[in-house]
């Protein structure tokens, strides 16, 4: 029986693709096309705003205004670079660590944090922003993205899906099923793996024996790309090309999570300060800023303007989240089913009676004091 000839075009490069070195200088002979200057400036602006949003969200968690917050400091190039590569008609399928990607896509900052505040599960309209719900379970957003993209193609729509996942999610069955369906259907989905080195406290070496996570696409007939995830220009170039291809592409972006997994995690128990310092020297925001400054595109006035915008963004977020949320107990029953069941109606009526009685008792007490 004849055997198929392996498609070598599916293989990722041995070294991560890059356009900028850690010091901001340009990489000579890169196969990637450098984005236009306007795009580079916008990448820098959005990363600065995104980082300030991230640090503000971390502070709000410490103040009790958020139940939990998974910081993405250090991963701004992945999220901003990828989102700015999207076309308006494309859809984003994020995870719990992708709040910076959400605000870059135009989701209001407070809406992006609603889930992490412990309020509504979704604080924004997915159709308005073309952003799916943030997934807390690992990898459940991957089949969602594939199904959506496959359905869009059936409807004759020129729409691609960008699904974000971490290195830990590549060990989940959902990811393998999604890759398999995407490969068979040739669904227009870009899987962007933000490989930050750890699935909570589990290092990559204990998750897989694959040469790279990008190699995992080969078994499904999906073209794979390995990119420097701290190079916003390179991420933007790779994702732009992948989204425009109309085919499934697996992109592994090598990056690092500077902060702990969440505010409930002690990262010092599984990694040392020297490792963090190594990656701080490869900061994605500083890298692009150095490149722009060396070319005279980012002068002190522009830098100050971007910093001021970031501070205003953070101040608006503080003001909104420092206000107590208004909750209606009846919402417990409104959105369980499209048509409430008899049991739900009974429970809602019981709660309404109890609240009325509580309010009546409080009014009587006030009257007695008067």
C-alpha positions as CSV (number, residue, x, y, z in Angstrom):
1,X,0.0,0.0,0.0
2,X,1.4,3.4,-1.0
3,X,2.2,5.8,1.8
4,X,1.6,9.5,1.8
5,X,4.6,11.8,1.4
6,X,5.0,14.1,4.5
7,X,4.1,17.7,3.8
8,X,7.3,19.5,5.0
9,X,5.5,22.9,4.6
10,X,3.6,22.1,7.8
11,X,6.8,22.1,9.9
12,X,7.6,25.2,12.1
13,X,11.1,26.8,11.8
14,X,13.8,25.6,14.2
15,X,14.1,29.1,15.7
16,X,11.2,31.4,16.6
17,X,10.4,33.9,13.8
18,X,11.2,37.5,14.8
19,X,11.5,41.0,13.5
20,X,13.0,42.7,16.5
21,X,15.8,41.5,18.9
22,X,15.4,42.0,22.6
23,X,17.3,45.3,22.4
24,X,14.9,46.6,19.8
25,X,17.2,46.3,16.8
26,X,15.8,44.8,13.6
27,X,16.5,41.2,12.7
28,X,18.3,41.0,9.4
29,X,16.9,38.6,6.8
30,X,13.6,37.8,8.6
31,X,11.0,36.2,6.3
32,X,8.4,38.2,8.0
33,X,7.2,41.6,6.7
34,X,7.7,44.5,9.1
35,X,4.3,46.2,9.8
36,X,3.9,49.8,8.7
37,X,5.1,52.5,11.1
38,X,1.5,53.5,12.0
39,X,0.8,49.9,13.0
40,X,4.0,49.7,15.1
41,X,3.1,52.9,16.9
42,X,-0.4,51.6,17.6
43,X,1.0,48.3,18.9
44,X,3.1,50.3,21.3
45,X,0.2,52.5,22.4
46,X,-2.1,49.5,23.0
47,X,0.6,47.6,24.9
48,X,1.2,50.5,27.3
49,X,-2.5,51.0,27.9
50,X,-2.9,47.2,28.3
51,X,-0.1,47.0,30.8
52,X,-1.5,49.8,32.9
53,X,-4.9,48.2,32.8
54,X,-3.3,44.9,34.0
55,X,-1.5,46.5,36.9
56,X,-4.7,48.4,37.9
57,X,-6.7,45.2,37.8
58,X,-4.1,43.6,40.0
59,X,-4.4,46.4,42.5
60,X,-8.2,46.3,42.5
61,X,-8.0,42.6,43.4
62,X,-5.8,43.4,46.4
63,X,-8.4,46.0,47.4
64,X,-11.2,43.4,47.3
65,X,-12.9,44.8,44.2
66,X,-12.2,41.7,42.1
67,X,-12.5,38.1,43.3
68,X,-9.4,37.0,41.4
69,X,-7.2,38.3,38.6
70,X,-4.8,36.4,36.4
71,X,-2.2,38.9,35.2
72,X,-0.9,38.8,31.7
73,X,2.0,41.1,32.3
74,X,4.8,40.1,29.9
75,X,2.3,38.7,27.4
76,X,1.2,42.0,25.9
77,X,2.9,41.4,22.6
78,X,0.9,38.2,22.1
79,X,-2.5,39.6,22.9
80,X,-2.1,43.1,21.4
81,X,-0.2,41.9,18.4
82,X,-2.7,39.2,17.6
83,X,-5.8,41.3,18.2
84,X,-4.6,44.2,16.1
85,X,-4.0,41.7,13.3
86,X,-7.7,40.8,13.3
87,X,-10.1,42.2,10.7
88,X,-13.3,43.7,11.9
89,X,-15.3,40.7,10.7
90,X,-13.2,38.2,12.6
91,X,-14.1,36.7,16.0
92,X,-11.9,36.3,19.1
93,X,-12.3,33.4,21.5
94,X,-10.3,34.3,24.7
95,X,-9.5,32.7,28.0
96,X,-9.5,34.0,31.6
97,X,-6.0,35.5,31.1
98,X,-6.8,37.5,28.0
99,X,-8.4,40.6,29.5
100,X,-5.8,42.8,27.8
101,X,-6.8,41.2,24.5
102,X,-10.5,42.1,25.2
103,X,-9.9,45.7,25.9
104,X,-7.7,45.9,22.8
105,X,-10.6,44.6,20.8
106,X,-12.8,47.3,22.2
107,X,-14.6,45.6,25.1
108,X,-15.1,48.1,27.9
109,X,-12.6,47.6,30.7
110,X,-15.2,47.0,33.4
111,X,-17.1,44.6,31.2
112,X,-13.9,42.6,30.6
113,X,-13.5,42.2,34.4
114,X,-17.2,41.3,35.2
115,X,-16.5,37.6,35.3
116,X,-13.4,38.1,37.5
117,X,-15.5,40.4,39.8
118,X,-17.8,37.5,40.5
119,X,-20.7,39.3,39.0
120,X,-22.3,38.3,35.7
121,X,-20.5,35.5,33.8
122,X,-20.3,37.8,30.8
123,X,-20.1,41.6,31.0
124,X,-20.3,42.5,27.3
125,X,-22.2,41.8,24.2
126,X,-20.3,39.1,22.2
127,X,-22.0,40.2,18.9
128,X,-21.1,43.8,19.3
129,X,-17.4,43.2,19.8
130,X,-17.1,39.8,18.0
131,X,-15.6,38.4,21.1
132,X,-16.8,35.1,22.6
133,X,-17.1,34.6,26.4
134,X,-13.9,34.3,28.4
135,X,-13.4,30.6,29.1
136,X,-12.3,29.6,32.6
137,X,-12.0,25.8,32.0
138,X,-8.9,25.1,29.9
139,X,-9.3,24.7,26.2
140,X,-13.1,24.7,26.0
141,X,-12.9,27.7,23.7
142,X,-11.0,25.8,21.1
143,X,-13.9,23.7,19.8
144,X,-16.2,26.8,20.1
145,X,-13.9,28.6,17.7
146,X,-13.7,25.8,15.2
147,X,-17.4,25.2,15.2
148,X,-18.0,29.0,14.7
149,X,-15.6,29.3,11.8
150,X,-16.9,26.1,10.1
151,X,-20.5,27.4,10.4
152,X,-19.5,30.9,9.0
153,X,-17.9,29.2,6.0
154,X,-21.1,27.2,5.4
155,X,-23.0,30.5,5.4
156,X,-20.6,32.0,2.9
157,X,-19.1,34.5,5.3
158,X,-15.5,35.6,4.9
159,X,-14.8,35.3,8.7
160,X,-11.9,33.8,10.6
161,X,-11.6,32.9,14.3
162,X,-8.7,33.6,16.5
163,X,-8.6,31.4,19.6
164,X,-6.2,32.1,22.5
165,X,-4.9,29.4,24.7
166,X,-2.0,28.7,27.0
167,X,0.6,25.9,27.0
168,X,-1.3,24.0,29.6
169,X,-4.4,23.9,27.4
170,X,-2.5,22.0,24.7
171,X,-2.5,19.0,27.0
172,X,-6.3,19.0,27.2
173,X,-8.5,16.8,25.0
174,X,-10.6,19.7,23.8
175,X,-7.6,21.1,22.0
176,X,-6.8,17.9,20.2
177,X,-10.4,17.5,19.1
178,X,-10.5,21.1,17.9
179,X,-7.3,20.7,16.0
180,X,-8.5,17.5,14.4
181,X,-11.8,19.0,13.3
182,X,-10.1,22.1,12.0
183,X,-7.7,20.0,10.0
184,X,-10.4,17.9,8.5
185,X,-12.7,20.7,7.7
186,X,-9.9,23.2,6.8
187,X,-11.7,25.6,9.1
188,X,-10.3,29.2,9.1
189,X,-9.1,29.2,12.7
190,X,-5.8,30.5,14.1
191,X,-4.8,28.7,17.3
192,X,-2.5,31.1,19.2
193,X,-0.7,29.3,22.0
194,X,0.8,31.7,24.4
195,X,3.5,29.5,25.8
196,X,4.5,31.3,29.0
197,X,6.4,28.3,30.4
198,X,4.0,27.2,33.1
199,X,0.5,25.7,33.5
200,X,0.1,27.2,36.9
201,X,3.1,25.6,38.6
202,X,3.8,22.8,36.0
203,X,6.7,23.6,33.7
204,X,6.4,22.7,30.0
205,X,9.0,19.9,30.3
206,X,6.5,18.0,32.5
207,X,3.6,18.5,30.0
208,X,5.0,17.3,26.7
209,X,7.9,15.6,25.0
210,X,7.2,17.4,21.7
211,X,10.1,19.5,20.3
212,X,7.8,22.5,20.4
213,X,4.1,23.0,20.9
214,X,4.0,24.2,17.3
215,X,4.9,20.7,16.2
216,X,1.6,19.4,17.5
217,X,-0.2,20.8,14.4
218,X,1.6,18.4,12.1
219,X,-0.4,15.3,13.2
220,X,-3.6,17.1,12.2
221,X,-2.4,18.3,8.9
222,X,-2.2,21.9,10.1
223,X,0.5,24.3,9.3
224,X,2.4,25.4,12.3
225,X,4.5,28.5,13.1
226,X,6.9,29.3,16.0
227,X,7.2,33.0,16.8
228,X,8.9,35.1,19.4
229,X,5.9,36.0,21.6
230,X,7.7,39.1,23.0
231,X,8.0,40.6,19.6
232,X,4.8,42.5,18.9
233,X,5.7,43.2,15.3
234,X,6.4,39.5,14.6
235,X,3.2,38.3,16.3
236,X,1.2,40.8,14.3
237,X,2.9,39.8,11.0
238,X,2.4,36.0,11.7
239,X,-1.2,36.3,12.8
240,X,-2.2,38.7,10.0
241,X,-0.9,36.2,7.4
242,X,-2.5,33.2,9.2
243,X,-6.0,34.9,9.4
244,X,-5.8,35.9,5.8
245,X,-4.9,32.4,4.6
246,X,-8.5,31.0,5.2
247,X,-7.0,27.8,6.6
248,X,-6.3,26.5,10.1
249,X,-2.9,27.5,11.5
250,X,-1.3,26.7,14.8
251,X,1.0,29.5,16.2
252,X,3.1,29.0,19.2
253,X,4.3,32.3,20.7
254,X,7.2,32.0,23.2
255,X,6.6,34.4,26.0
256,X,6.6,34.5,29.8
257,X,4.2,35.3,32.6
258,X,6.0,37.8,34.9
259,X,3.4,37.7,37.7
260,X,2.0,34.7,39.6
261,X,-0.7,32.6,38.0
262,X,-3.3,34.6,40.0
263,X,-3.3,36.7,43.2
264,X,-3.9,33.3,45.0
265,X,-0.6,31.8,43.7
266,X,2.9,31.9,45.2
267,X,5.1,31.7,42.1
268,X,8.3,31.7,44.2
269,X,7.5,28.1,45.2
270,X,8.2,26.8,41.6
271,X,10.5,29.3,39.9
272,X,13.4,31.5,41.0
273,X,14.0,35.2,40.7
274,X,16.9,34.7,38.2
275,X,14.4,33.2,35.7
276,X,12.1,36.2,36.1
277,X,14.9,38.6,35.7
278,X,16.0,36.9,32.5
279,X,12.6,37.5,31.0
280,X,12.3,41.0,32.4
281,X,15.3,41.9,30.2
282,X,13.2,40.7,27.2
283,X,10.2,42.9,28.0
284,X,7.9,43.3,25.0
285,X,6.9,46.9,25.6
286,X,10.5,48.1,26.1
287,X,11.6,46.1,23.0
288,X,9.2,47.9,20.7
289,X,9.7,51.3,22.4
290,X,13.5,51.0,21.9
291,X,13.0,50.2,18.2
292,X,10.6,53.1,17.7
293,X,12.8,55.5,19.6
294,X,15.9,54.5,17.6
295,X,14.1,55.4,14.4
296,X,12.9,58.8,15.8
297,X,9.2,57.6,15.8
298,X,8.7,57.7,19.6
299,X,9.9,61.0,21.0
300,X,9.4,62.1,24.7
301,X,6.3,64.0,23.8
302,X,4.6,61.0,22.2
303,X,5.7,58.7,25.0
304,X,4.3,61.1,27.6
305,X,1.0,61.3,25.7
306,X,0.6,57.5,25.6
307,X,1.5,57.3,29.4
308,X,-1.1,59.9,30.1
309,X,-3.7,58.1,28.1
310,X,-2.9,54.9,30.0
311,X,-3.4,56.7,33.4
312,X,-6.7,58.1,32.3
313,X,-7.8,54.6,31.3
314,X,-6.8,53.2,34.7
315,X,-8.5,56.1,36.5
316,X,-11.8,55.5,34.7
317,X,-11.6,51.8,35.5
318,X,-10.9,52.5,39.2
319,X,-13.9,54.8,39.4
320,X,-16.2,52.3,37.9
321,X,-15.1,49.3,39.9
322,X,-15.0,51.3,43.2
323,X,-18.7,51.8,42.9
324,X,-20.8,49.1,44.5
325,X,-22.5,46.9,41.9
326,X,-26.3,47.1,41.8
327,X,-27.8,43.6,41.9
328,X,-31.3,42.5,41.5
329,X,-32.0,39.1,43.2
330,X,-34.6,38.3,40.6
331,X,-31.8,38.0,38.1
332,X,-31.2,34.6,39.7
333,X,-34.2,33.3,37.7
334,X,-34.4,35.4,34.6
335,X,-31.7,33.9,32.5
336,X,-31.7,30.2,33.4
337,X,-34.1,29.2,30.6
338,X,-35.7,31.2,27.7
339,X,-39.1,30.2,29.2
340,X,-38.9,29.8,33.0
341,X,-40.1,26.5,34.3
342,X,-42.9,26.2,36.8
343,X,-40.4,25.4,39.5
344,X,-38.4,28.5,38.7
345,X,-41.5,30.7,38.7
346,X,-42.4,29.2,42.1
347,X,-38.9,29.9,43.5
348,X,-39.0,33.5,42.1
349,X,-42.3,34.2,43.7
350,X,-41.1,32.8,47.1
351,X,-38.1,35.1,47.0
352,X,-40.2,38.1,46.1
353,X,-42.5,37.4,49.1
354,X,-39.5,37.1,51.4
355,X,-38.0,40.3,50.2
356,X,-41.4,42.2,50.5
357,X,-41.7,40.9,54.0
358,X,-38.2,42.0,54.8
359,X,-38.8,45.5,53.4
360,X,-42.1,45.8,55.2
361,X,-40.4,44.9,58.5
362,X,-37.7,47.5,57.9
363,X,-40.3,50.1,57.2
364,X,-42.2,49.3,60.4
365,X,-39.0,49.7,62.4
366,X,-38.3,53.0,60.8
367,X,-41.8,54.1,61.6
368,X,-41.4,53.1,65.2
369,X,-38.2,55.1,65.6
370,X,-39.9,58.1,64.1
